[in-house]
Amino acid sequence: MGKTRELGKRGEDLATSFLKERGFKVINRNFNTRWGEIDIVAKRGDTLHLVEVRTVSRGGLLDPKEALTRRKRDHLWRAVQIYIQREKWKGPYKVDFIAIEWDEEWPVLEFFEDVLEGYWP
């Protein structure tokens, strides 16, 4: 496994733990479509949360929050619609984003809820 892929998996594992600690029930990870992947699918109450996770090394040139570009939002929106249709989900749902700056001693995680609210490409 390459360093970037390994870092991404560690970030997703941290994000999964973060969500569980806050009362989310994780029901799926790494749901793939031709448009991309939904990293984590979780439920809290009656709301489905489809979560994109972006992890970068601390001190690097990238800010993980900058990764949610217009193109990425378009692909994420399509992947979400495919998941909703395949699972025949009828309830409320939100698309969330977790940005992680990884440092072995102290990773910094930021959670942004409902990042595609009102988003219609």
N, C-alpha and C positions, 0 to 999 in steps of 0.2 A: 504494500500500500504506500503510495507517495505521501510526502509530507503535507501537501495541501489537503488531500483526501483524509488523512489521519487527523489533521487539525479540524476539519469540518465535522468528522464523526465525534471528536471530543466535545466540540461546541454543541452538537445536537444532543449528546448525552447530558451535558450540563443544562441545556434548555429543557430537556425532558424532566430532570430532577427539579428544576425551578418551577415548572408548571405543576408537577405533582405536589410540591410543598404548598402550593397556593390553591389546592382543592380541585385541580383539573384531573380528569381520568383520561389517560392517553390510550387511544383505541387503534392507532395506526401510525407507522413511521415509514417515510420514504415511498409515498404513493407516486408512482411514475406515470406520466402521460407523454404523448409526443411533444407537448408544449413545455414540459419541464416537470419538476418534482414538487410535491408538497412535503415538506420535511416532517412535520408532526401534525396529526389530526387528534384533537382532544375534545372532551365535553366537560362543561361545568354547568350544572343545573340542566336546563333544557336547551342550552345553546351549544352549537358545534363551533369549534375554533380550529381553523386551518392556519397553520403557523409556518412562516418562512423564517429560517435561521441563517444568519450570515456571520461567520467567524473570521477574524483577521488577527495576525500576530501584532501585539502591542509594539509600537515603535516603527511599524511599517508605514508605507506611504498612503495606504487606504484607510478610510473611515468606514466601518461596516454599514453605517446608515446611508452612505452614498451608493450602496449597492442596489437599492430599490429604485432603479431607473425606470423611465416610462416603458421601455421595452420589457423589463423584468415584470413590471406591474401588469402589462398586457398578457404576458405568458402565464403569470400567476393567476390572473382572472380566468383565463381559459381552463387551466388545470383545475381550479376550484369548481367551475361549472361542470366539468366532466365528472369530478368526484360526486358532486351533489346529484347529478343525473344517475350515475351508476349505482349509488347507494340509495336512491329514491328518498333522499332527505327532504322532509317537508317542513321542518321547524326552522327557528332562527339560526343564523350563522354569522360568524365574523372572521375576517382574515386579519391575523396578527403578525407582527414582525418582532423578532428578537435579534438584537445586534450585540455581538460579543467581541471584545478586544481581549485576546488571550495572552495571559502572562502566567507562567507556571506557578508563581506564588499567589497571584491574586487576579483572576480573570474578572473583567468588568462586563456586566450584562445589563442591557437596557431593554425593557419590554414596551412595545407600542401596540396598543389594542385597536382593532377595527381600522386598519390602515387603508382599506379600500372602500370605506363608507362613502356611498354616493358615487362610486367609480363605475362608469359605464363607457368602455372604450368605443 
